[in-house]
Amino acid sequence: MPVRSGYLEAQVGASSLAGLYAHMEVGARLTEHLGLYAFGRATRQESMAGGGVRYTFGW
């Protein structure tokens, strides 16, 4: 049974260590338990990006 749904999360905030930051994450659920996601995060000092596979389970 196809579940296909997605999400978008965006944040802007402040941290005592990094100062101001922006974070964005997008994801898609391919099946009931399997999804893909990608993210990006930026501060004044650095930026990073990544992605992965998410497997969810529960009762």
Secondary structure, DSSP 8 states (H G I E B T S, - for coil): ----EEEEEEEEEEETTTEEEEEEEEEEE-SSSEEEEEEEEEESS-EEEEEEEEE----
